[in-house]
Amino acid sequence: MSGIYLHIPFCRQSCHYCDFHFSTSQQTKDDVLLCMQQELQMRKEELPEPVQTIYLGGGTPSIVKTGEIQQLLDAIFKHNKVVSDAEITLEANPDDLTLQKIKELRNTPINRFSIGVQSFHEEDLKYLHRIHSTKQAEYAIKGAQDAGFENITIDLIYGIPTLTHSKWIENLHKAIQFSIPHISAYALTVEEQTPLHHLIRRKKKAEPDDEHAAEHFFILIDTLTHAGFEHYEISNFALPGYRSRHNSSYWDFKPYLGIGPSAHSYNGYDVRRWNVSSNVRYIQGIKEGTPWYETEQLTFENRVNEWVMVKLRLIEGIKKEQFVYQFNNDTWEYVISLINSNQLNSYFTNSNDSIVLNKQGKILFNIILSKLIIG
């Protein structure tokens, strides 16, 4: 399995918590999209396997014209072998998914929407500086479903200071009532250099509380698992058959291409590559051959640490057989010794064949991971 990620770095306005690369000006849009098509052609020999997943992310891919999206997809199909049942996902803001836009997208190969709902409550959307309304989120979901899009995921954010426990439960129940088959839920994180970070520092907005977020996390797990969702990754829940195939390929360390400004690529073993986080430098690089990406050769320790970091987030955890095959038994025993020496056993389920976090361990993931880094 291999995948292609397309980073479309344009948004109508900035969400205060977001630290992804994007621009609220579309002045460079035409050039960026054209250069993305050229990058696909330039890198057509890099993927060793047929493409099974395509993901259009950003930014806000849904703000560009449907014809422009189709041109990018045409370039992929022209330069790569794509399987007939490929999962093709478009990230979309609710305000972009008008009935007309949904109808247009139905005539493209896109078969999965990732809708950035974040919350069904206006106070939370205002805190996050989201551009859409609650009603627009509901209309977008219903409109997509009525048009025949069954494979839909929505993003929700918890730990927002304005989000009470009861409102968080309402968000989850509304998603369940909409029969959404996949939900990604993330704790609000205040990244440096974001507008939210500056507003909190200036006392213009309330700061998220870790205990508040932890309580939301446990509510999230209990509510969705009771509703039949599989908690297959720390931030992701799916009804049977609806796991994200694209994200799962990342977590299985499959090769993928990242196309566009700031997009990352991986060869499936020991090389990672990332494009510059600048639309202008990206365009110049593609057109003039100036430097527009960097690469990293992963060391043995890098690879082990990445494996532990990623697999520990999954419901299956770190499987001994897979780990030893990728690395060696001595390294497995060393990771076990780190768990024991740091007295972390109470955060894992009991198993000799795998290392799996329990519910309490998942909420402390970052702290636990910091104790298991080698090198």
DOSEGU-913525 format. One record per atom (N, C-alpha, C): x negated, y negated, z negated; residue in three letters. Coordinates in pm, whole numbers, plus 50000, padded with zeros to 5 digits. Example, Ala and Ser with C-alpha at 12.3 -4.5 7.8 and 13.67 -1.06 7.14 Angstrom:
486815056949220ALA487705045049220ALA486805033049220ALA487155022549292SER486335010649286SER487104999749213SER
END
This chain:
499165012050000MET500005000050000MET499134987650000MET499484977950079SER498834964950074SER499894954150085SER499544942050047GLY500524931250046GLY499914918250097GLY500794908950129ILE500384895550172ILE501154885250090ILE500414875850033TYR501024864849959TYR500794851950036TYR501844844350057LEU501774831550126LEU502074820350026LEU501104811550006HIS501314800449911HIS501704787949988HIS502944783749971ILE503464771750037ILE503514760649932ILE502544751449935PRO502294742549820PRO503064729349822PRO504374729949837PHE505164717749842PHE506394718849751PHE506694707949680CYS507854707349590CYS508514693649603CYS509804693049575ARG510504680049578ARG510074671349461ARG509884677449344GLN509384670049228GLN508614679749141GLN507824674449049SER507004682948963SER507814687548842SER507734700448812CYS508264705548686CYS507194702948580CYS507564697748466HIS506584692548372HIS505664703348314HIS506054715848319TYR505264726548259TYR504334733248360TYR504484730448489CYS503834738148596CYS502394733748616CYS501464743448624ASP500064740248655ASP499594747148782ASP500544751748867PHE500194757248997PHE499824745849093PHE499134749449199HIS498794739349299HIS500004736249386HIS500374723349391PHE501484719149475PHE501364704249503PHE502164699449600SER502214685149631SER503674681149647SER504024669549594THR505384664449614THR505494656349743THR504364654249809SER504354647949941SER504254658950047SER505064657750150GLN505014667650259GLN504234662350380GLN503384652550355GLN502624646350463GLN501744656450537GLN501204666150464THR500304676050526THR501014689150560THR502334689450545LYS503064702150559LYS502844708850695LYS503014701450802ASP502894707450935ASP501514713450957ASP500484706150914ASP499114711150931ASP498854723350844ASP499344722850720VAL499134734350630VAL499784746850687VAL501024745750732LEU501724757550784LEU501054762850910LEU500584753750996LEU499874758151115LEU498564765151079LEU497854759550982CYS496584765650940CYS496814779150872CYS497944780750803MET498254793650744MET498434804250853MET499064800550964GLN499194809851076GLN497824813151133GLN496934803151140GLN495594805551190GLN494794814351095GLN494994812250964GLU494284820650866GLU494724835150878GLU496004837350902LEU496484851050921LEU495794857651041LEU495604850051146GLN494924855551263GLN493444858151232GLN492794848951163MET491374850251131MET491104862251042MET492074865950957ARG491834876250857ARG492604889150885ARG493004891051009LYS493874902251044LYS493224915851026LYS491884916251018GLU491184929151004GLU490904932750858GLU491284924250764GLU490864926150625GLU491664936650550GLU492934938550585LEU493754948150511LEU493564962150569LEU493184971750486PRO492914985250536PRO494154993950553PRO495284989450504GLU496494997850506GLU497664989750563GLU498724996450604PRO499924989050648PRO500464980150537PRO501044969050576VAL501614959650480VAL502974964750434VAL503144965750301GLN504404970550247GLN505174959850172GLN504494948950138THR505184937850069THR504654924550120THR505564914850131ILE505234901150169ILE505934892050068ILE505204882450017TYR505774873549914TYR505464859249950TYR506514851149968LEU506364836949994LEU506584829449863LEU505484824149809GLY505554817249681GLY505034803049692GLY504884796449579GLY504444782549586GLY504214776549449GLY504414763149445GLY505234755449530GLY506684760249537GLY507364754849637THR508764758249658THR508964761649805THR508764774249842PRO508874778149984PRO510244774950045PRO511264774749962SER512614772850015SER512864758750067SER511944749150041ILE512174735550091ILE511764734150237ILE510974743450289VAL510594742350430VAL511704748050517VAL511714744250643LYS512764748550733LYS512714763550757LYS513884769350778THR513954783750802THR513114787650924THR513124779351026GLY512304782151144GLY510824782651112GLY510374774351018GLU508964774350978GLU508634786950900GLU509564791450818ILE509364804150748ILE509274815550848ILE510144815250948GLN510144825751049GLN508824825851126GLN508254814251154GLN506974813751224GLN505864820451145GLN505864818451013LEU504864825050929LEU505054840250931LEU506304844450920LEU506584858850923LEU506224864751059LEU506504857551165ASP506134862151300ASP504624864351310ASP503864855251250ALA502404856551254ALA501944869051179ALA502594871951067ILE502254884050992ILE502544896451076ILE503734897051134PHE504104908751212PHE503244910051339PHE502764898951390LYS501924899251509LYS500554905051480LYS499994901651365HIS498604905051335HIS498444916751239HIS499544922051186ASN499464932951089ASN500534943351117ASN500244955651080LYS501244966151085LYS502074965250958LYS503364962950972VAL504264961450858VAL505264973050859VAL505414979650745VAL506314991150739VAL507754986450757VAL508604995450801SER509984991750835SER510804987750714SER510454993050597ASP511234989750476ASP510464980350384ASP509644971750441ALA508844962550360ALA509724953850272ALA509254951550149GLU509904941950059GLU509384928050094GLU510294918950133ILE509894905450174ILE510644895450088ILE509914888949998THR510504880449896THR510264865649926THR511294857649904LEU511174843049913LEU511494837049778LEU510544829349722GLU510844821349603GLU511704809549644GLU512724806649565ALA513644795949603ALA514134788449480ALA514274775449495ASN514964767549393ASN516454767749423ASN517284767849320PRO518734768649342PRO519284757549431PRO518744745349419ASP519284734249498ASP519024735749647ASP518044744149684ASP517764746449826ASP518694756849888ASP519234765549803LEU520024776749856LEU521484772549879LEU521654763649972THR523004760250016THR523554771950097THR524854771950120LEU525444782750198LEU524854783350338LEU524574771650396GLN523984771150529GLN522574776950529GLN521774773450427LYS520394778450419LYS520394793550398LYS521274798350313ILE521364812750289ILE521744820050417ILE522704814350490LYS523134820350617LYS521974821150715LYS521164810550722GLU520004810450810GLU518984821150768GLU518734821950638LEU517734831550588LEU518184845950608LEU519504847950615ARG520024861450636ARG519594866750773ARG519264857650865ASN518854861650999ASN517344863151013ASN516624862350902THR515184864750900THR514914878350836THR513674883050836PRO513364895850771PRO513404895450617PRO513594883550560ILE513614882550413ILE514744890950356ILE514414899350256ASN515424908150196ASN515454907250043ASN514734897549988ARG514704896149841ARG514514881349808ARG515294876549712PHE515154862849662PHE514584863149520PHE513694853749492SER513264851049356SER513714836749326SER514764835449246ILE515404822449224ILE514954816549090ILE514434804349095GLY513904798048974GLY514994791348892GLY515754799448820VAL516854794148739VAL516324787348613VAL515464794048539GLN514834789548415GLN515804788548298GLN516974782748317SER517994782348212SER519334778648275SER520414783348214PHE521764779648256PHE522314768148173PHE521424760748104HIS521844749648019HIS521144736848062HIS521924726248077GLU521404713648130GLU520314707648041GLU520454708947908GLU519454703047819GLU518064708947844GLU518034721947868ASP516744728547892ASP516154724348026ASP517014723348128LEU516544719148260LEU515974705048255LEU516614696448175LYS516114682748160LYS514764682748089LYS514624690847985TYR513354691647913TYR512234696148008TYR512534705848094LEU511544711348186LEU511314702548308LEU512194692348327HIS512154683548444HIS512434691448572HIS513414700448563ARG513864707848681ARG514804699048763ARG514814701248892ILE515584692648981ILE517024697349000ILE517284710248974HIS518614715848999HIS519494715048874HIS520774717648894SER521744717848784SER522174732248755SER522864733948644THR523404747048609THR524344752148718THR525224743548765LYS526184747548868LYS525484751848996LYS524414744849033GLN523684748549153GLN523044762349138GLN522584765449018ALA522014778748995ALA523074789549012ALA524244787148956GLU525314796948967GLU525774798449112GLU525914787249184TYR526334787849324TYR525304794949410TYR524024792749382ALA522964799049461ALA522994814149445ALA523144818749323ILE523194833149298ILE524404839349366ILE525574833249344LYS526804838649401LYS526764838049554LYS526234826949609GLY526154825549753GLY525254835949816GLY524114838649751ALA523184848749803ALA523824862649799ALA524504865549690GLN525164878649678GLN526274880149781GLN527064869849799ASP528164870449896ASP527644872250039ASP526424867250065ALA525834868450198ALA525204882050221ALA525154890250115GLY524634903750131GLY523254906150073GLY522704896150005PHE521404898049939PHE521644904949804PHE521294917549795GLU521474925049670GLU520234924749582GLU519074924249645ASN517814924949571ASN517414910649531ASN517854906649413ILE517624893149363ILE516964893849226ILE515964885549206THR515404883649073THR515534868949036THR515714866248909ILE515714852348862ILE514644850748755ILE514094838748749ASP513154835148643ASP513904828048532ASP513584831748409LEU514104824848290LEU512924821148201LEU513064810148129ILE512034805848035ILE512624805447895ILE511904811147799TYR512344810647659TYR511304803047576TYR511684800047454GLY510794792247368GLY510874777347394GLY511824772847476ILE512014758547499ILE512584752447370ILE512034741347323PRO512534735447197PRO514034732847197PRO514624729647312THR516054726947320THR516904739547330THR516254751047343LEU516964763747365LEU517194770947231LEU518424770547180THR518744777547056THR518864792447083THR518914800246976HIS519084814746992HIS520374818047063HIS521444811247026SER522744814247087SER522744810747236SER522104799647272LYS522024796047413LYS521144805747491LYS520104810847428TRP519244820747493TRP520024833647519TRP520814837647424ILE521664849547442ILE522664847047554ILE523224834847559GLU524154831447669GLU523464832547804GLU522214827747814ASN521474828847939ASN521354843347984ASN520994852047890LEU520804866047923LEU522124872747962LEU523184869747888HIS524494875647919HIS525004870748054HIS524724858248087LYS525164853048217LYS524444860348330LYS523144862648313ALA522384870148414ALA522934884248429ALA523274890448318ILE523854903948321ILE525204903748392ILE526024893748360GLN527354892748421GLN527274890348572GLN526214883848616PHE526014881648759PHE525504894348830PHE525244904648754SER524714917348809SER523364915048877SER522544906648817ILE521184904548867ILE520364917048835ILE519734923448934PRO519034936148907PRO517614934648854PRO517064922448857HIS515694920448810HIS515594906748745HIS514964906248628ILE514804893748554ILE513354892548510ILE512744881048540SER511424877748489SER511594866848384SER511074869148266ALA511254859548156ALA509904856148095ALA509634843248083TYR508334838648037TYR508474828947921TYR507564830147825ALA507524820347717ALA506984807147770ALA507594796247730LEU507114783047771LEU505694781047717LEU504784778447806THR503384776347770THR502984762247810THR502354755247720VAL501934741547747VAL500494741847798VAL500344740247929GLU499014740347990GLU498434726147989GLU497124725347966GLU496474712247968GLU496574705948106GLU496594693048109GLN496664685148232GLN498034685248299GLN499014691648236THR500374691048290THR501104679148229THR502154674248295PRO502934663248236PRO503484666848098PRO503884679548080LEU504434683547951LEU503384682047841LEU502154685847870HIS501074684447772HIS500894669947731HIS500914661047828HIS500734646747797HIS501934641147720HIS503134645447756LEU504334640447687LEU504374645147542LEU503964657547519ILE503934662647381ILE502874655247300ILE501724653047361ARG500644646147290ARG501054631947253ARG501894625847339ARG502354612247312ARG503664612047231ARG504064623547181LYS505264624947097LYS506554621447173LYS506514622947306LYS507704620047387LYS508604632247399LYS508034644147378LYS508824656447381LYS508394665547267LYS509354673847220ALA509054683147112ALA508134694247162ALA507294699047073GLU506344709647109GLU506974723247084GLU506774732947176PRO507284746447153PRO506704752547027PRO507494761246965ASP507094767746840ASP506904782646865ASP505754788046825ASP505434802046851ASP506434811646786ASP506834808546664GLU507784817446595GLU509134817446665GLU509554805846710HIS510804804346786HIS510744812846914HIS509614812246985ALA509434820047107ALA509404834947078ALA508774838946968ALA508704853146933ALA510094858746905ALA510924850946837GLU512294855446810GLU513074856946941GLU512864847647034HIS513494848747165HIS513034861247240HIS511744864347226PHE511194876047296PHE511864888947248PHE512054890147118PHE512704902247065PHE514174902847106PHE514834891347107ILE516224890847157ILE516274895247303ILE515314890547380LEU515204894047522LEU515104909247539LEU514194915447468ILE513994929847481ILE515244937447441ILE515794934147326ASP516964941447276ASP518174939747368ASP518394927547415THR519574924747497THR519494931847632THR518354930647700LEU518254936347833LEU518104951547833LEU517374956947738THR517274971647734THR518624977747699THR519404971247614HIS520744976047583HIS521644975747706HIS521364966247798ALA522164964947919ALA521674974148032ALA520694982548002GLY520224992348101GLY518994988248178GLY518374977048142PHE517154972748210PHE515944980148155PHE515004982848242GLU513724988748203GLU512724977348181GLU512144977148064HIS511134966948033HIS509794972248084HIS509584970948216TYR508464977948277TYR507144970148275TYR507214957048246GLU506034948648231GLU506404937948130GLU505454932748057ILE505754924047943ILE506774913347979ILE506674907348097SER507574896448134SER508654900548233SER508744913448266ASN509634917748374ASN510544929248334ASN511814927948375PHE512844937748343PHE513594941048472PHE513864953948493ALA514524957948617ALA515534969148591ALA516644968448663LEU517544979848667LEU516884990848750LEU517285003348735PRO516655014348809PRO516575011448959PRO515375013149015GLY515175011249158GLY514864997049199GLY514794987749105TYR514614973649141TYR513334967349085TYR512344975449052ARG511064969549015ARG510524961249132ARG509794950849101SER509144942949205SER508034951149268SER508174954749393ARG507154962549461ARG505894954149483ARG506084941349512HIS504914932849537HIS504074931149411HIS504694927249301ASN503934925549178ASN503364938749129ASN504094949549149SER503594962649108SER502324966249184SER502214961749309SER500994964549385SER499804957049323SER500034944949270TYR498964938049197TYR498534946449078TYR499514951049002TRP499224958248878TRP498634972248904TRP498794977149025ASP498174989849063ASP496854987649136ASP496394975149140PHE495104971649200PHE495024975449347PHE496114973249420LYS496124975249563LYS495564962749632LYS495004964049752PRO494464952349822PRO495564943049870PRO495274930149871TYR496234920449922TYR495504908249977TYR496164901550070LEU495674888950124LEU496444877550062LEU495734866950028GLY496364854649984GLY496134843950089GLY497194838750146ILE497114829350257ILE497634815650213ILE496884805150243GLY497304791550208GLY496454785650097GLY496584772550072PRO495804765949967PRO496024772549831PRO494924775449762SER494874781149626SER495244795849619SER495594802249731ALA495994816349728ALA494804825349701ALA495044836149626HIS494004845649589HIS494154858549669HIS493024865149693SER492984877949764SER492134887949684SER492324900749715TYR491604911449645TYR491424923149741TYR490224928949743ASN489954939749838ASN490324953549785ASN490904954049665GLY491314966849608GLY490254973649523GLY489084967249512TYR488024973549432TYR487184963449355TYR486334955749424ASP485354947849349ASP485124933749402ASP485974928849491VAL485794915349542VAL487104907549533VAL487044895949471ARG488174886749469ARG487784873949543ARG488774867949605ARG488544855949685ARG489694846249660ARG489384833349659TRP490454823549641TRP490184811249726TRP491254806049784ASN491174794149867ASN491164781549781ASN490644770849836VAL490564758249762VAL491964753149727VAL492054746849613SER493344741149569SER493444726749614SER493364725049744SER493454711749806SER493984713649947SER495104707349977ASN495674708550111ASN494724702950216ASN494114691350187VAL493234684850285VAL491994693450312VAL491344698350206ARG490144706450224ARG490474719750290ARG491644725150261TYR492074737550326TYR492224735350476TYR492914724750514ILE493114721650656ILE491764719550726ILE490884711750663GLN489564709350721GLN488784722350736GLN488894730950635GLY488164743550641GLY488594752350756GLY489904753450775ILE490424761750883ILE490084755651019ILE490244742551032LYS490054736051162LYS488584734051199LYS487754731151095GLU486374727351123GLU485354737451075GLU485794747651001GLY484854757750954GLY484054753650833GLY484474742850764THR483814738950639THR484294748050526THR483544748750414PRO483914758050305PRO485324755650254PRO486124766250252TRP487504764950206TRP487924776650116TRP486964784850078TYR487274795649984TYR485984799649911TYR486174806449799GLU485054812049722GLU485324826749699GLU484274834249673THR484424848449643THR483684851849514THR484134862649453GLU483484867749331GLU483284882749345GLU482064887049324GLN481744901349319GLN481924906049175GLN482894914749153LEU483204919149018LEU482144928848967LEU481704926748844THR480814936248779THR481624947748721THR480924957948674PHE481594969148609PHE482424964248492PHE481854955248412GLU482564949948295GLU483784941848338GLU483654933848445ASN484804926448498ASN485944935948532ASN485614946648601ARG486634956048647ARG487324962948529ARG486544966748430VAL487124973148311VAL488054963348240VAL487594951148220ASN488404941148148ASN489694937948223ASN489614936948355GLU490824934648433GLU491784946348421GLU491244958448426TRP492094970448416TRP492824970548282TRP492094967848174VAL492704967648041VAL493754956648033VAL493434944748081MET494344933348073MET495644936148148MET495544941848267VAL496724944048350VAL497524956048303VAL496874967348285LYS497594979648252LYS498234979048114LYS497634971348024LEU498194970147890LEU499544963047891LEU499824955547996ARG501104948448008ARG502244957648054ARG501914969548104LEU502894978248167LEU503494988248069LEU504694992748101ILE505375002648018ILE504575015548010ILE503835018848117GLU503035031048118GLU501715029448041GLU501305016948021GLY500075014347950GLY498835018748028GLY497745020747955ILE496475025148014ILE496415040248005ILE496535046848117LYS496515061448119LYS495065066448121LYS494765075748030LYS493395080648018LYS492885086548148LYS493685094848214GLU493245101448336GLU492855091348443GLU493675081048463GLN493375070848562GLN492135062748523GLN492065059248394PHE490955050948346PHE489625058248364PHE489575070748323VAL488335078448333VAL487945080348479VAL488935082248566TYR488655083748709TYR488035070948765TYR488565059248725GLN488055046548773GLN486695043048712GLN486495046648587PHE485295042648516PHE484565055148463PHE484685058248337ASN484095070448283ASN484635072848142ASN484395084648089ASN484945088347958ASN484295080247846ASN483015076947860ASP482345069147755ASP483005055447737ASP483405049247848THR484055036147839THR485435037447776THR486145048347808TRP487425051047743TRP487245052047592TRP486255059647549GLU486015061447405GLU485625048247341GLU484925039747416TYR484535026747361TYR485765017947339TYR486695017947434VAL487925010247416VAL488705015347295VAL488775028547279ILE489445034447162ILE488755029847034ILE487425029347037SER486695025046917SER486975010446883SER487185002046988LEU487524988046962LEU488894986846895LEU489824995146937ILE491154995246874ILE491034999046728ILE490245009246702ASN490085014146563ASN489325004146476ASN488234998746529SER487394989846448SER488094976646418SER489004972646507ASN489754960246484ASN491084962646415ASN491314975246373GLN492524979046299GLN493804974946375GLN493834978946501LEU494964975446588LEU495924986946611LEU495704998146546ASN496505010146574ASN497995008146554ASN498384999546460SER499804997746431SER500544990746546SER499804985346643TYR500434978346756TYR500574987246880TYR500215000046865PHE500295009246977PHE501135021446940PHE501735027547043THR502445040147020THR501395051247007THR501735061846938ASN500795072746916ASN500715081647040ASN499535082547099SER499335090947216SER497845093247237SER497495105547275ASN496105108647305ASN495765106147451ASN496795104947535ASP496595104047679ASP496785090047737ASP497215080547654SER497435067047705SER497395057047590SER497195044447626ILE497195033547530ILE498375024447566ILE499405024547483VAL500645017547514VAL501025008447398VAL501264995747427LEU501684986447323LEU503124989247280LEU503384988047150ASN504764988447103ASN505354974347107ASN506574972747060LYS507244959747069LYS506454948846998LYS505964951546878GLN505204941446803GLN503894938246874GLN503294948446936GLY502054946347008GLY502234937347129GLY503384938447194LYS503624930347314LYS503674915447282LYS504234911947170ILE504314897747135ILE502944892347098ILE502024901147057LEU500674897047019LEU499664900647127LEU500144902047250PHE499304906947359PHE497994899447372PHE498034886247374ASN496814878347397ASN495794880247286ASN496264881147162ILE495354883147050ILE494724897047058ILE495534907147087ILE495034920747096ILE494044922047211ILE494394916147326LEU493494917047441LEU492124911047409LEU492094900047336SER490824893547304SER489904902647223SER490484912447154LYS489684921847073LYS489164933647155LYS489664935047279LEU489314946847360LEU488424943247478LEU487984930747488ILE487114926547597ILE485714932247576ILE485164938147681ILE483804943547672ILE482824934747749ILE481534936347718GLY480504928847788GLY480184915547724GLY
END
